[in-house]
Amino acid sequence: MPSSTDEIKQVIILRADLDMGKGKLVAQGCHASLLSFIETEKIDKEIAEEWINAGQKKIVLKLSGEESLKKLYDAFRFKKVPCSLVNDAGLTQLPPGTITALGIGPWKSADIDIFTSKLKLY
């Protein structure tokens, strides 16, 4: 059995400072998951497939502030970890272009935990 640092997981970070309804929150998390998975497939199809076959482990965390989310995104991009920011279309609760979520991976837990281990579960 692989250690927890060897496992493949996906992390979704949702903005806790926005007044999104529960349905909106779930939709933004789904966008982050799918977009980030697509990025992983581009970089490493084997990791994407391993994650699918292992049950698609996801961790959902929270963070406040657009700038904080952008900094995390930049840090993961610098480390070459697949990730994707979600910009809302502005059709319902938020102004167009509002950054609502960040999807990270699926990727190696050790590479993700470097930047997310201190964040709280949503």
MARTORLO-536483 format. One line per 3 residues: number of its first residue (from 0); for each residue y, x, z of C-alpha. Coordinates in pm, 1 decimal. Each point is the difference from the previous one (the first is absolute). Example, Ala and Ser with C-alpha at 12.3 -4.5 7.8 and 13.67 -1.06 7.14 Angstrom:
<fimis>
0> -450.0/1230.0/780.0 ~ 344.0/137.0/-66.0 $
</fimis>
This chain:
<fimis>
0> 0.0/0.0/0.0 ~ 342.2/144.0/-94.6 ~ 251.8/77.1/272.7 $
3> 310.4/-216.3/29.3 ~ 207.5/271.4/-168.5 ~ -236.8/4.0/-299.3 $
6> 5.4/-375.2/-52.8 ~ 192.4/-167.2/-277.9 ~ 246.5/-271.6/97.0 $
9> 310.5/-175.3/-117.4 ~ 308.3/-46.5/214.1 ~ 254.1/-273.1/-58.9 $
12> 335.4/25.2/175.0 ~ 209.3/-315.5/21.3 ~ 367.5/-21.5/89.2 $
15> 26.7/-151.2/347.0 ~ 378.3/-35.0/-15.1 ~ 0.5/-262.4/-277.0 $
18> -27.7/-366.9/82.2 ~ -293.8/-69.7/-231.0 ~ -217.8/-302.7/50.8 $
21> -372.5/54.7/54.8 ~ -88.9/-86.2/-358.9 ~ 267.2/233.3/-135.1 $
24> -120.6/278.1/229.2 ~ -357.7/-40.0/-121.5 ~ 110.3/-6.9/-365.0 $
27> 200.5/321.9/41.7 ~ -299.6/168.5/163.6 ~ -218.7/-111.8/-291.6 $
30> 248.7/144.2/-248.8 ~ 0.2/330.9/191.7 ~ -380.3/11.5/10.6 $
33> -49.8/-66.7/-368.8 ~ 278.7/226.3/-125.2 ~ -114.5/287.6/217.4 $
36> -363.0/-46.4/-105.7 ~ 109.4/25.9/-364.1 ~ 175.7/329.4/82.4 $
39> -318.8/131.0/162.3 ~ -205.3/-90.2/-307.0 ~ 238.6/203.7/-214.9 $
42> -34.6/306.2/222.8 ~ -363.3/-12.2/113.8 ~ -239.7/-267.6/-125.7 $
45> -277.1/127.8/229.5 ~ 203.7/-62.6/314.5 ~ 97.5/-345.6/-127.2 $
48> -364.6/-84.2/-68.6 ~ -118.0/138.6/335.0 ~ 255.7/-217.6/179.7 $
51> -108.9/-311.3/-192.1 ~ -367.5/65.8/74.7 ~ 64.4/71.2/369.4 $
54> 170.0/-335.2/70.6 ~ 367.7/73.6/-75.8 ~ 117.7/99.7/349.7 $
57> 367.7/-90.9/48.0 ~ 235.5/62.8/288.0 ~ 325.4/-197.6/18.0 $
60> 289.8/161.6/185.0 ~ 363.7/-85.8/56.8 ~ 323.6/187.5/-36.8 $
63> 362.9/-105.3/8.4 ~ 260.0/102.9/-253.4 ~ 5.2/59.6/-372.3 $
66> 96.3/366.2/37.1 ~ -293.8/65.6/233.0 ~ -239.2/-147.6/-255.9 $
69> 157.7/203.3/-281.4 ~ -33.5/322.2/202.7 ~ -369.1/-68.0/57.6 $
72> -47.3/-74.6/-368.4 ~ 169.4/329.2/-92.1 ~ -215.7/191.1/249.7 $
75> -322.3/-142.6/-144.4 ~ 113.1/67.0/-356.1 ~ 80.0/360.3/96.6 $
78> -354.1/36.4/143.3 ~ -142.3/-157.3/-319.2 ~ -150.6/-296.7/187.2 $
81> -0.2/-311.6/-219.6 ~ 243.1/-262.9/123.1 ~ 228.3/-276.2/-119.6 $
84> 315.9/-167.7/125.5 ~ 36.0/-375.5/-42.1 ~ 334.5/-131.9/-122.3 $
87> 32.3/-375.5/41.6 ~ 92.3/-203.2/-308.2 ~ 241.9/-211.0/203.9 $
90> -142.3/-337.0/-99.5 ~ -39.3/-143.0/350.6 ~ 105.7/148.0/334.3 $
93> 156.5/337.0/-77.8 ~ 264.0/144.3/-232.8 ~ -137.4/157.3/-319.9 $
96> -102.9/362.4/40.1 ~ -57.0/-14.3/375.7 ~ -263.7/257.5/93.2 $
99> -255.4/-188.6/208.0 ~ -313.9/213.3/22.3 ~ -170.8/329.7/-68.7 $
102> -361.1/30.7/-107.6 ~ -174.2/333.2/58.7 ~ -334.5/86.4/-153.8 $
105> -284.5/-61.4/18.2 ~ -21.0/365.4/89.0 ~ -134.9/241.2/259.4 $
108> 86.5/-110.5/353.4 ~ 103.2/348.5/107.3 ~ 264.5/14.5/-273.9 $
111> 135.3/-345.2/85.9 ~ -2.0/39.5/378.7 ~ 234.1/299.2/-16.3 $
114> 292.1/-240.1/-55.2 ~ -127.2/-332.0/138.8 ~ -181.8/76.1/326.4 $
117> 298.6/-90.2/217.4 ~ 73.0/-335.6/-168.4 ~ -107.7/-324.0/165.9 $
120> -237.8/-260.0/-137.2 ~ 164.3/-309.0/-143.3 $
</fimis>
